[in-house]
Amino acid sequence: MLPLVTRDDLEAEIHRAAVVVIDTMPTAYYEREHLPGALNIPGFPYEEAARFTDEFAPRLLPELTAPIVVYCANTPCRNSELVGARLVELGYTQVRKYREGIEDWVSAGLPTEAGPA
């Protein structure tokens, strides 16, 4: 299981540009709404999560030691766990998970962005 990050800590890290945030929702969801500055590595369908991670990670995350936070929709969503675990398998050393996901972020009234991946 990936180490967790709280909403408050993630918000502060985003504000300081101290983290790379990875939205693991399908591309259509990402384009509709994502956390500020987030990049997209789809983790759904689940059986494609590893392939998507293998395909996108080298381009989006060139530094294996970069601080990374993955998230998806909410606590039951598995996308972020699958993508995050694959990132660790690929050698990324600082991967954490925002378990509560974008639903928690939005319910707290925090800003989001929209646009293409």
N, C-alpha and C positions, 0 to 999 in steps of 0.2 A: 504494500500500500504506500502511496506517495505521501510525503509530508504535506500538511495542510497550511494554508495561509488564510487569515481572517479578512473580511471585507475592509476593515479599517486599515490594516497593514497594506493590503493590495492597493487601496486608493492612494495611500501615501507614496508607495513605490511608483505607481503610475505618474503621480504628480511630479516626482523627482526624476522621471525617466530612468529608473533604476531596475527595470524589469522588462522582459519581453513577454507579452501576454498572447496566449494562443487560444482562440475560440475553436472548439472542436465540434461545433454544430455543422450540419450540412450547409453547403455554400449558399443556398437560397435563404436560409435562416440568418446566416452571417451577414449577407447583403442587406437584409431587412433591419437588423439591429445587432450591434456588438459593443463590447467595452471599448473605451477610448484607446486608439492605437493598436488594437488587437489585430493579429494576423490569423489566417484561417488554415487549419489542417483538419479536414472532416474526419470524425470518428464514427460515422454512421453511413451505410450499414456496418454493424459491428465487425462482420467478417472481412470488411475492406479497410478497417482502421490501420492495421499494420502497413498495408500497401500504400495507403495515402500518406502515412507518416514517412515511410521510406522515400516516397516520391518528393514530398514537399520540404521536409526538414533540411536537407543539405542546402537548399536555396534560401529558405527563410531564416535558418538558424545556423549560420556558418561557424559560430564559436561554440564548441562543446562545453565550455565553462560558463556560458552566459546564464544569468538567473532567469528562469522561465517559470511562468505560472500558466497552467492549463485550466480551462473551465468549460462547462456545458450549460444545460438548461437549469438543473436543480440537483438536489441531493440524490434522488434515485437514478439520474441519468448516468450511463456508463461510459459515454464517449471520452470524457477527459481522462478517466482511469486507463482506458485502452491506449489512447495516444500518449499519455504521460509515461506509462510503463514501457511502451515501445521506444520512446525517446531515451529512457534510461538504458534499455538494451542496446541502443545505438551509440552509447557512450556519453550522453549528456549528464552532467554531474550535479546540476542545481535545479532539479525539476520539482515543483510543488503544485498543489491542486487547490483551487478555490471551489470547495465542495458544494457550496450553496448555489453557485452559478448565477447566470444573468437574471433569473427571476428574483433572487435576493437583492441584487444590485439595483434593479429597476424599482423594486418595492421600497428601497431606501431612498428613492428620489435622486439617485446619482445619474450623471449624464451618460448617454450612449451615442454611438455614431451609426451611420448607415452608409452603404456604398459597396462597390464591387471588391472582390478579393484581390 
